Every structure is written in structure tokens, then in C-alpha cells.
Amino acid sequence: MVYKKGKAMITKRLTKREEDVMKILWEAGKGFVKDLLKQHPDPKPHYNTFSTIIRGLEEKGYVNHTSYGNSHEYFPAVTKEEYRKLFIKNVVSDYFESSYKNMVSFFVNEEKLKVEDLKELIDLIEKKNQ
């Protein structure tokens, strides 16, 4: 974990199970394990499994908690946007030779982006550069 100005900068990827739990936590904002587990789609993991995943996320710096006696109310320590940036950066690095141009080309070749989409992207870039 890298820390910058008192705030954790996330550097570790999450597993699919960890991402699923983070999505629940981002949606809920905060919660106790039993309440968060209720929001998990079926098939739900066992309570102890879910609790272990949350504690692992806390060790990685993604989650924090407030203690109420022996109970812990968990909340995200990392925003969905912060994780999204890391995730996309890693995808571009691992699969597109660290080139966003290569990534956009991939989507064009897969017919996932149309001319209108690209024009909108160009407009967005031009506005950002003004």
C-alpha cells in the first residue's frame, strides 16, 4: 500500500469476490456484515466467508470500520471512482500496451464504438484542452 498526503493510494487489484463485496459496500455506504450480506445476490456466501472477505479488504486498505463494542460497521475507504481509475489503468497496461489509443482502436474494431461516439469523444477532448 502506498500512502500519499494521509490518504491511501490503492495499488492492489481485487479478486472478483472482493469486487462483488465492494460493489455492495459502495451501494450501501456502510453497514454491518449481516446487513451487507443480505444485499449479496444468491447464492450468498456463508457469513464467515463474507466477513473474512471484508476483513481482507480492510487489510488491503479498501475498507475501514467503526467499532461499537464487539460489532464493526464497515464503510469504503476507497471510492468507486478511485478504484475505477486503477482498474482501467491496469487493463490498459496489461492488455493494450499502456496505450489508450490501442484500447479505443480495439473497441472500434469490435464495433463497440461508432463514428458518432468517436466524434463525441473528440469534442470532449477538445473542450478539456481549451
C-alpha positions as CSV (number, residue, x, y, z in Angstrom):
1,M,0.0,0.0,0.0
2,V,1.3,3.4,-0.9
3,Y,0.2,6.4,1.2
4,K,0.1,10.0,-0.1
5,K,-0.9,13.0,1.9
6,G,-2.6,10.8,4.6
7,K,-4.8,9.1,2.0
8,A,-4.2,5.5,0.8
9,M,-3.4,5.2,-2.8
10,I,-4.6,1.8,-3.9
11,T,-2.2,-0.4,-5.8
12,K,-3.6,-3.9,-5.4
13,R,-6.2,-5.4,-7.6
14,L,-9.3,-7.0,-6.2
15,T,-10.5,-10.5,-6.8
16,K,-13.9,-11.0,-8.3
17,R,-15.4,-11.9,-4.9
18,E,-13.7,-8.8,-3.4
19,E,-15.1,-6.6,-6.1
20,D,-18.6,-8.0,-5.5
21,V,-18.4,-7.1,-1.9
22,M,-17.0,-3.6,-2.6
23,K,-19.9,-3.0,-5.0
24,I,-22.3,-3.9,-2.2
25,L,-20.5,-1.6,0.2
26,W,-20.3,1.3,-2.3
27,E,-24.0,1.0,-2.8
28,A,-24.9,0.7,0.9
29,G,-22.4,3.3,2.0
30,K,-21.8,1.5,5.3
31,G,-23.1,-1.5,7.2
32,F,-22.6,-4.4,9.5
33,V,-21.6,-7.8,8.0
34,K,-25.1,-9.3,8.5
35,D,-26.8,-6.3,6.8
36,L,-24.4,-6.2,3.9
37,L,-24.7,-10.0,3.4
38,K,-28.4,-9.6,2.9
39,Q,-27.7,-7.4,-0.1
40,H,-25.5,-10.0,-1.7
41,P,-27.2,-11.8,-4.6
42,D,-27.9,-15.5,-4.4
43,P,-26.1,-17.8,-3.9
44,K,-25.0,-15.9,-0.8
45,P,-21.6,-16.9,0.7
46,H,-21.5,-18.2,4.3
47,Y,-21.5,-15.4,6.9
48,N,-17.9,-16.3,8.0
49,T,-16.7,-16.2,4.4
50,F,-18.3,-12.8,3.8
51,S,-16.8,-11.5,7.0
52,T,-13.3,-12.8,6.0
53,I,-13.5,-11.1,2.6
54,I,-14.4,-7.7,4.3
55,R,-11.6,-8.1,6.8
56,G,-9.2,-8.8,3.9
57,L,-10.4,-5.7,2.1
58,E,-9.7,-3.8,5.3
59,E,-6.2,-5.2,5.4
60,K,-5.7,-4.1,1.8
61,G,-6.9,-0.5,2.6
62,Y,-10.2,-0.6,0.7
63,V,-12.4,-0.8,3.8
64,N,-12.4,0.8,7.2
65,H,-14.7,0.3,10.2
66,T,-16.2,2.0,13.2
67,S,-16.4,-0.2,16.4
68,Y,-19.4,-0.5,18.6
69,G,-18.3,-2.8,21.3
70,N,-17.7,-6.1,19.6
71,S,-19.5,-5.1,16.4
72,H,-18.0,-3.4,13.4
73,E,-19.7,-1.2,11.0
74,Y,-17.8,-1.2,7.7
75,F,-17.5,1.5,5.2
76,P,-15.5,2.1,2.0
77,A,-12.1,3.7,2.4
78,V,-11.8,4.0,-1.3
79,T,-14.3,5.5,-3.7
80,K,-15.7,3.6,-6.6
81,E,-14.1,6.3,-8.9
82,E,-10.6,5.7,-7.3
83,Y,-10.9,2.0,-7.9
84,R,-12.2,2.5,-11.4
85,K,-9.1,4.6,-12.3
86,L,-6.8,1.9,-11.0
87,F,-8.7,-0.8,-12.8
88,I,-8.7,0.9,-16.1
89,K,-5.1,1.9,-15.8
90,N,-4.2,-1.8,-15.2
91,V,-6.4,-3.0,-18.1
92,V,-4.7,-0.5,-20.5
93,S,-1.3,-1.5,-19.2
94,D,-1.9,-5.3,-19.3
95,Y,-3.9,-5.6,-22.5
96,F,-3.2,-2.6,-24.6
97,E,0.5,-1.9,-24.3
98,S,-0.2,1.1,-22.0
99,S,-1.9,2.8,-24.9
100,Y,-5.4,4.3,-24.6
101,K,-5.3,4.7,-28.4
102,N,-4.9,0.9,-28.7
103,M,-7.8,0.4,-26.4
104,V,-10.1,2.7,-28.4
105,S,-8.9,1.0,-31.6
106,F,-9.9,-2.3,-30.1
107,F,-13.4,-1.1,-29.4
108,V,-13.7,0.4,-32.9
109,N,-12.6,-2.9,-34.4
110,E,-15.0,-4.8,-32.2
111,E,-17.7,-2.5,-33.5
112,K,-18.4,-1.3,-29.9
113,L,-17.8,2.4,-30.9
114,K,-19.5,4.1,-33.7
115,V,-18.4,7.3,-35.6
116,E,-20.9,9.3,-33.5
117,D,-19.3,8.1,-30.3
118,L,-15.8,9.0,-31.6
119,K,-17.0,12.5,-32.6
120,E,-18.4,12.9,-29.0
121,L,-15.0,11.8,-27.6
122,I,-13.1,14.2,-29.8
123,D,-15.5,17.1,-28.7
124,L,-14.9,16.1,-25.1
125,I,-11.1,16.1,-25.6
126,E,-11.2,19.5,-27.4
127,K,-13.3,21.1,-24.6
128,K,-10.9,19.7,-22.0
129,N,-7.9,21.2,-23.8
130,Q,-9.5,24.7,-24.1
